[in-house]
């Protein structure tokens, strides 16, 4: 039993170190020797648990997905409107991206390893279901079908990840991803145009209305 617990702790330490390194350097920029240094063990001890970098990357992606699923389950509020739940879930995703190296690593690895498990598939089905419920309950405008709002959610989530990827890591930036996404959602839900022209005939600066 003690040996098994020690093995589990060692495995967790490897995944933690690998998550940080994959998130920072990507798949090609990460080596098992570097991960072993971060984890404070020999390469031999590391490969006892993960024989190859590919196997370790799979485990990190699975960890990022597991963390995401657990957070979404804990963030579900059946007493809230479905559309409000969608907004809340995207904010939770932004928080996870900011705080959890395994989530950032899972996103980067799924982008750099075509054909591997996609991180977004951990949450897309939940958001699709909620948007269908929002549509059925009349919470979406007729001009905003659920499929288009799903596209919006994906773009907003991608944008949060791009922001975090290019962000300078310092204390003043902590929490900004969630705050920025919340501000964008506020604009999205209320609208930004006081006099919105039709999409087929966009009004240009200086144009005047004709009778």
SVG drawing of the C-alpha trace seen along z (x, -y; Angstrom):
<svg xmlns="http://www.w3.org/2000/svg" viewBox="-39 -63 58 65">
<polyline fill="none" stroke="black" stroke-width="0.4" points="0.0,0.0 2.8,-2.4 4.6,-1.6 1.4,-2.2 0.8,-5.6 4.4,-6.6 4.0,-5.6 0.9,-7.7 2.6,-10.7 5.5,-10.3 3.2,-10.0 1.4,-13.1 4.7,-15.0 5.7,-14.0 2.4,-15.2 2.6,-18.5 6.2,-19.1 5.3,-18.0 2.2,-20.3 4.2,-23.3 6.8,-22.5 4.4,-21.5 2.4,-24.7 5.6,-26.8 7.6,-25.2 5.1,-23.1 5.5,-19.5 8.6,-19.8 10.3,-22.1 9.9,-19.8 12.3,-16.9 12.0,-14.1 15.3,-15.2 14.0,-18.7 10.8,-17.3 12.8,-14.9 14.8,-17.9 11.7,-19.9 10.2,-16.8 13.4,-16.2 14.1,-12.7 16.2,-10.8 15.1,-10.1 15.0,-6.4 12.6,-7.0 10.4,-9.1 10.3,-6.5 9.3,-3.9 5.9,-5.7 5.9,-7.1 7.9,-5.3 7.8,-8.0 7.1,-11.7 4.0,-10.9 2.7,-8.8 3.4,-11.6 1.7,-14.2 -1.4,-11.9 -1.5,-11.8 -1.2,-15.6 -4.0,-16.1 -6.1,-13.7 -5.4,-15.6 -6.3,-18.9 -9.6,-17.4 -10.3,-15.8 -9.7,-19.1 -12.0,-20.9 -14.8,-18.4 -14.6,-18.5 -14.7,-22.3 -17.7,-22.4 -19.6,-19.9 -19.0,-21.9 -20.0,-25.1 -23.4,-23.9 -26.4,-25.9 -29.8,-24.3 -31.7,-27.3 -30.1,-29.8 -31.2,-30.5 -29.3,-28.4 -27.8,-31.4 -26.5,-32.7 -25.0,-29.3 -23.2,-29.5 -21.6,-32.8 -20.6,-31.5 -19.0,-28.4 -16.9,-30.4 -15.7,-32.5 -14.8,-29.3 -12.9,-28.1 -10.9,-31.4 -10.1,-31.0 -8.9,-27.4 -6.7,-28.5 -5.2,-31.2 -4.7,-29.1 -4.1,-25.5 -1.0,-24.6 -2.5,-21.2 -5.4,-23.0 -3.0,-25.4 -0.9,-22.4 -3.9,-20.4 -4.9,-23.3 -1.5,-23.7 -0.8,-20.0 -4.2,-19.4 -3.2,-22.3 0.3,-20.9 -0.6,-17.2 -3.3,-16.8 -5.4,-13.8 -4.9,-13.8 -7.7,-14.4 -9.2,-17.9 -9.5,-19.9 -12.6,-21.7 -14.5,-18.4 -14.5,-18.4 -16.9,-21.4 -18.4,-21.9 -21.2,-19.3 -22.3,-21.0 -22.4,-24.4 -24.3,-23.1 -26.9,-21.5 -27.3,-24.7 -27.7,-26.9 -30.4,-24.5 -32.2,-24.9 -31.8,-28.7 -33.2,-28.7 -36.2,-26.6 -36.9,-28.9 -36.9,-32.0 -33.7,-33.4 -32.0,-34.0 -33.2,-36.4 -34.5,-35.0 -31.5,-36.6 -29.1,-34.7 -29.6,-30.9 -27.9,-28.6 -25.3,-27.5 -24.1,-31.0 -23.9,-31.7 -21.9,-28.5 -19.5,-29.9 -19.3,-33.1 -18.5,-31.1 -15.7,-29.2 -14.2,-32.5 -14.4,-34.1 -12.7,-31.1 -10.0,-31.0 -9.5,-34.7 -9.0,-34.2 -6.4,-31.5 -4.5,-33.7 -4.5,-36.5 -3.0,-34.3 -0.5,-32.8 0.9,-36.2 0.6,-37.8 3.6,-38.9 3.6,-36.9 3.4,-39.2 1.2,-39.8 -0.6,-42.8 -2.0,-40.6 -3.5,-38.0 -7.3,-37.8 -7.3,-39.8 -8.4,-37.0 -11.6,-36.5 -12.3,-40.2 -11.7,-40.9 -14.0,-38.1 -16.7,-39.3 -16.4,-42.8 -16.7,-41.3 -19.8,-39.3 -21.4,-42.4 -21.0,-44.2 -22.2,-41.2 -25.3,-40.7 -26.3,-44.4 -25.0,-45.4 -22.7,-48.2 -24.5,-50.0 -27.1,-52.6 -28.3,-52.5 -27.3,-49.3 -27.6,-49.2 -28.5,-46.0 -25.6,-43.6 -26.3,-43.8 -25.8,-47.5 -23.3,-48.6 -23.3,-52.3 -20.0,-54.1 -18.8,-57.1 -20.3,-60.2 -23.2,-58.4 -26.7,-60.1 -30.0,-58.3 -32.2,-58.6 -36.0,-58.9"/>
</svg>
